[in-house]
């Protein structure tokens, strides 16, 4: 697991065992090096924090056929860069599961939650 993920998980784990009010007061999205506005939503069973992050999706570059003797190869006519990427805003949901208003576990849902574009759904429980 990468260092960024470990730091993020450590920070998010620090709220397990706390009340939803404490999480709401103390949660700072910038502590995870994310600079975005966030929305918070509380229900009887979950406390949800939503933020959006810009995601860059590479745009295919035109290819040409280059011949080397008897063999052929496809080569890009442009070098890939962020200039050749589509930028979209993608959501991340940090969902704390509550029992009697106390956070028991959390999971992440959404494409923007990933630190290194490995999409998925993760569930974490603090071990005592």
Order of alpha helices (4+ residues) and beta strands (2+ residues): alpha-alpha-beta-beta-beta-beta-beta-beta-beta
